[in-house]
Amino acid sequence: MEFVDFLFRWAHLLFGITWIGMLYYFHFVQGGYFKAASPEALADAKAKLAPSALWWFRWGAMFTFITGLYLLYVAGKNYQFNDYIAIGALMGTLMFLNVWIIIWPNQRIALGMVEGDGPAAAGKALLASRTNVLFSAPMAFGMLAGAHLPGQGYGTSAGGIDLWIAIAIIALLEINGLFGKQGPLTSVKGVIHCSLGLTAVLVAILYFV
C-alpha cells in the first residue's frame, strides 16, 4: 500500500508540473509574444498553438486534482493533515475550479472556438488565470510545508484561528479573481511579487498566530 501511495505522489507531482508549467508559460511567455506578434503570427498561434496548450493545461489540472484527493485521503487516514496542507489543498482546489469553470470556457470564446463576447471573455479568463498564478507559490509552499516544515500547524489537526484567518484571505482573493479587478496582478512582475508576498503573509499567520 505504501508503494501505491508513493505512485500517487509521483503522479501528483508530474501532473502538477504539467499544469503549473503551462500556467507559467501562458503568463510569462505566451502573453508577451501575443502582444508583440504580427497579425498573421497571432492568428496562427490562436488557431493552433493556444488550443493545444490549453488541452495540456486543463487536463494537467484535472489529474493533479484527482491525485491530490487521494493524497488528502491518505493524509487524513494517517493523521498527517495539518494547517499547511489545508491551505495548499484549498488553493489547489480553487485553482482547479478556476481552470474548468472560468478560464477554459472563456478562453474558448476569446479564441473564437465558440461564439460570444471575445473581449469580455478574455478579461474574465485573464483575471482568473492571474489569480491562479497568485495562488501558485503559497499553494506549493503549503503542500511541501505540510510534511517538511516544523512549526505551528505541523503534525496537528487543522482548525485553529490561524487557519480561519488564512482561509478568509484566500476567499477574498478568489472573490476578486471572479468579480474584481487585476490591480497589481496586471503585470507579470506584479503577479510574481504578489504571489511571493501572499506566501509570506500566509506562512507568517500559520507559523506565529
Secondary structure as the mmCIF struct_conf table of DSSP 4:
data_model
#
loop_
_struct_conf.conf_type_id
_struct_conf.id
_struct_conf.beg_label_comp_id
_struct_conf.beg_label_asym_id
_struct_conf.beg_label_seq_id
_struct_conf.end_label_comp_id
_struct_conf.end_label_asym_id
_struct_conf.end_label_seq_id
HELX_RH_AL_P HELX_RH_AL_P1 GLU A 2 TYR A 25
HELX_RH_PI_P HELX_RH_PI_P1 PHE A 26 GLN A 30
HELX_RH_AL_P HELX_RH_AL_P2 GLY A 31 ALA A 36
BEND BEND1 ALA A 37 ALA A 37
HELX_RH_AL_P HELX_RH_AL_P3 PRO A 39 ASP A 44
HELX_RH_PI_P HELX_RH_PI_P2 ALA A 45 LEU A 49
HELX_RH_AL_P HELX_RH_AL_P4 ALA A 50 LYS A 77
TURN_TY1_P TURN_TY1_P1 ASN A 78 TYR A 79
HELX_RH_AL_P HELX_RH_AL_P5 ASP A 83 LEU A 97
HELX_RH_PI_P HELX_RH_PI_P3 ASN A 98 ILE A 103
HELX_RH_AL_P HELX_RH_AL_P6 TRP A 104 ALA A 110
TURN_TY1_P TURN_TY1_P2 LEU A 111 GLY A 112
BEND BEND2 MET A 113 VAL A 114
BEND BEND3 GLY A 116 GLY A 116
HELX_RH_AL_P HELX_RH_AL_P7 GLY A 118 HIS A 148
BEND BEND4 GLY A 151 GLY A 151
TURN_TY1_P TURN_TY1_P3 GLN A 152 GLY A 155
BEND BEND5 THR A 156 THR A 156
BEND BEND6 ALA A 158 ALA A 158
BEND BEND7 GLY A 160 GLY A 160
HELX_RH_AL_P HELX_RH_AL_P8 ILE A 161 PHE A 179
BEND BEND8 GLY A 180 GLY A 180
HELX_RH_3T_P HELX_RH_3T_P1 GLY A 183 THR A 186
BEND BEND9 SER A 187 SER A 187
HELX_RH_AL_P HELX_RH_AL_P9 VAL A 188 PHE A 208
#
